[in-house]
Amino acid sequence: MSVELRPAAERYRSLRQGVESRHSFSFGPHYEPENVAFGPLTAHNEERVGPGAGFPDHRHVDVEIVTWVLAGALVHTDSLGHESVLRPGDLRVQSAGTGIVHAETGHPDTGVTRFVQAWLRPDEPGGEPAAGVTHLASEGKHVTERDGRVLAAAGRPAAPLLLGTASATLWLSRLGPGERVILPEAPLQHLHVAGGRARLPAGSVLLDDGDCLRVVDEPGLTVEAESPVELLIWAFG
């Protein structure tokens, strides 16, 4: 049983022209052998890209890619013929399967675009590439609300977006000051503060913007908002 805080300032940082990335796990030149994954979660990056900057065409195979836009607008194109502009409140799930090529760049008419992207191992390699997008800007729309959180994506058919990882569920929580969310009943949980400040009342652990929390065998913890806060909550099991 453990609750581990990973402060934003301690996340690996990558910089290149027009792009700033913060990595929760070993990524590229940032390698830590004891920090390569958390359950099926193998990457959890917070990205900031300038207008026209970002990630040109690159290939993925056998990975579930989940993208949540926080600010600005993200232009997405891929080898399946999809072209879209993702804006705050838009969630995209891309199952790479046997292989896709995609590009993600900041919209030329906006300022800095900020988004969070997670990668997960699929249950079965070699599946058909697929993608889906849903809009979660309004709580209760296209989602089921429970204990202060709404269902965003999961490895089961009832979810708004389907993941190829059966054990994974993604919840979104938006809280006002003093409001609380109960974390899922799951053996592994990963919480990311996408904006604002919150606290674990039981242990008085303060969570700031960009911080991550890894929870092992501590189901049902409560998180309380100290300011308007947005949380991305992964549950595995």
C-alpha positions in Angstrom: 0.0 0.0 0.0 1.4 3.4 -1.0 0.6 6.9 -2.1 3.5 8.5 -4.0 3.6 12.2 -5.0 5.5 13.1 -8.2 5.7 16.9 -8.2 5.6 18.7 -11.5 9.1 20.2 -10.9 10.6 16.8 -10.7 9.2 15.5 -14.0 11.7 15.0 -16.8 11.8 18.1 -19.1 12.4 18.1 -22.9 12.9 21.3 -24.9 13.1 21.9 -28.7 11.9 24.7 -30.9 8.4 25.6 -30.1 7.8 22.5 -27.8 8.1 21.9 -24.1 7.4 18.4 -22.7 7.1 17.2 -19.2 7.4 13.4 -18.8 6.1 11.3 -15.9 8.0 8.2 -17.0 11.3 7.3 -18.7 11.0 8.8 -22.2 13.6 9.2 -24.9 16.9 10.4 -23.4 15.4 10.5 -19.9 15.8 6.9 -18.6 15.2 5.7 -15.1 15.0 1.9 -15.0 12.6 1.9 -12.0 10.3 4.4 -13.7 9.3 3.0 -17.0 5.6 2.3 -16.4 2.7 2.2 -13.9 0.6 -0.8 -14.7 -0.2 -0.6 -18.5 0.6 3.2 -18.5 3.9 3.7 -20.2 3.9 7.4 -20.9 2.1 10.4 -19.4 3.3 13.7 -21.0 2.2 17.2 -20.6 2.9 19.2 -23.8 3.1 22.8 -24.6 3.4 23.7 -28.3 3.5 27.0 -30.1 1.5 27.9 -33.2 2.6 25.5 -36.0 5.0 23.7 -33.8 4.7 20.2 -32.3 5.2 16.7 -33.6 5.3 16.2 -37.4 4.4 12.8 -39.0 5.7 9.9 -36.8 4.7 6.3 -36.5 3.2 4.3 -33.6 2.6 0.5 -33.4 0.6 -1.4 -30.7 -0.1 1.5 -28.3 -3.3 3.2 -27.1 -2.8 7.0 -27.3 -5.1 9.2 -25.2 -5.0 13.0 -25.8 -6.8 15.6 -23.6 -6.6 19.3 -24.7 -6.4 21.9 -21.9 -5.8 25.1 -23.8 -5.4 26.4 -27.4 -6.1 24.1 -30.3 -4.3 20.9 -31.5 -4.3 20.0 -35.2 -4.4 16.3 -35.7 -3.9 14.4 -39.0 -3.2 10.7 -39.5 -2.7 8.0 -42.1 -6.3 6.8 -41.6 -7.4 10.0 -43.3 -8.6 11.7 -40.1 -8.1 15.5 -39.9 -9.4 17.4 -36.9 -8.8 20.3 -34.6 -9.0 19.4 -30.9 -10.0 22.1 -28.5 -10.3 22.3 -24.7 -12.6 19.6 -23.5 -11.9 17.3 -26.5 -10.6 13.8 -25.7 -9.1 11.6 -28.5 -8.3 7.9 -28.3 -6.1 6.5 -31.0 -5.5 2.7 -31.1 -2.3 2.3 -33.2 -2.7 -1.4 -33.7 -0.6 -2.7 -36.7 0.6 0.9 -37.3 -0.4 4.5 -37.9 1.4 7.7 -38.8 0.1 10.8 -37.3 1.0 14.5 -36.7 0.1 16.8 -33.8 0.8 20.6 -34.1 -0.5 23.8 -32.5 -3.1 25.6 -34.5 -1.5 28.5 -36.4 -4.2 30.9 -35.2 -3.9 30.3 -31.5 -1.3 30.9 -28.9 0.4 28.1 -26.9 -1.5 24.8 -27.0 -1.4 22.7 -23.9 -2.4 19.1 -23.8 -1.8 15.9 -21.8 -1.1 12.6 -23.6 -1.0 9.1 -22.2 0.2 5.9 -23.8 -1.0 2.5 -22.7 -0.1 -1.1 -23.6 -3.0 -2.8 -25.5 -4.1 -6.2 -24.4 -3.6 -7.7 -27.8 -0.9 -6.6 -30.3 -1.6 -6.4 -34.0 -5.1 -5.0 -33.9 -6.8 -2.8 -36.5 -5.9 0.9 -36.1 -8.9 2.9 -34.9 -9.7 6.3 -33.4 -12.5 8.2 -31.6 -13.1 11.7 -30.3 -15.6 12.9 -27.7 -16.3 16.3 -26.1 -16.4 16.5 -22.3 -16.6 20.2 -21.7 -20.0 20.0 -20.1 -20.2 17.6 -17.1 -22.9 15.1 -17.5 -22.8 15.2 -21.4 -21.9 11.9 -22.9 -20.6 10.7 -19.5 -21.8 9.1 -16.3 -21.1 11.0 -13.1 -20.0 9.2 -10.0 -18.5 10.4 -6.7 -17.4 13.7 -8.2 -15.9 12.3 -11.4 -17.2 11.5 -14.9 -16.3 8.5 -17.1 -14.2 9.5 -20.1 -12.7 6.3 -21.6 -12.4 2.7 -20.6 -11.7 -0.8 -21.9 -15.4 -1.7 -21.8 -18.1 -1.0 -24.4 -20.2 1.3 -22.2 -17.5 4.0 -22.1 -17.8 7.1 -24.3 -14.5 6.1 -25.9 -13.2 2.5 -26.0 -9.6 1.6 -25.0 -7.8 -1.6 -26.2 -6.7 -2.1 -22.6 -9.5 -3.8 -20.7 -8.1 -3.0 -17.2 -7.9 0.8 -17.8 -10.5 3.5 -17.0 -10.0 7.2 -17.4 -12.1 9.6 -15.3 -12.3 13.4 -15.4 -13.1 15.5 -12.3 -13.7 19.3 -12.3 -14.2 20.7 -8.8 -14.8 24.0 -7.2 -13.1 25.1 -3.9 -14.1 22.8 -1.1 -15.6 20.1 -3.4 -14.4 16.6 -3.2 -13.9 13.6 -5.5 -13.6 10.0 -4.3 -10.9 8.1 -6.2 -11.9 4.8 -7.8 -11.9 1.4 -6.1 -9.0 0.1 -8.0 -5.6 -1.4 -7.0 -3.6 1.0 -9.2 -4.6 4.7 -9.7 -2.7 7.6 -11.4 -4.0 11.1 -10.7 -2.8 14.2 -12.7 -3.6 17.7 -11.7 -4.3 19.4 -15.1 -5.0 22.7 -13.5 -5.5 24.3 -10.0 -4.7 23.0 -6.6 -6.1 20.2 -4.4 -5.4 18.3 -1.3 -5.6 14.8 0.2 -7.3 15.7 3.5 -6.4 12.5 5.3 -2.7 13.1 4.9 -2.6 16.8 4.1 -0.8 16.2 0.9 -0.9 19.3 -1.3 -1.3 18.8 -5.1 -0.4 21.6 -7.4 -0.8 22.2 -11.1 1.1 19.5 -13.0 1.7 17.2 -10.0 1.0 13.5 -10.3 -0.1 11.0 -7.6 0.5 7.2 -7.9 -1.7 5.1 -5.6 -1.2 1.4 -4.9 -3.8 -0.6 -3.0 -5.4 2.4 -1.3 -8.9 2.5 -2.8 -11.5 5.1 -2.0 -9.2 8.0 -1.2 -10.7 11.5 -1.2 -9.3 14.5 -2.9 -10.5 18.0 -2.0 -10.2 21.1 -4.2 -8.5 24.2 -2.8 -9.1 26.2 -5.9 -11.0 25.4 -9.1 -9.2 22.2 -10.2 -9.2 19.7 -13.1 -8.1 16.2 -12.5 -7.3 13.3 -14.8 -7.7 10.0 -12.9 -6.6 6.7 -14.3 -7.7 3.4 -12.6 -6.2 0.0 -13.5 -7.5 -3.3 -12.3 
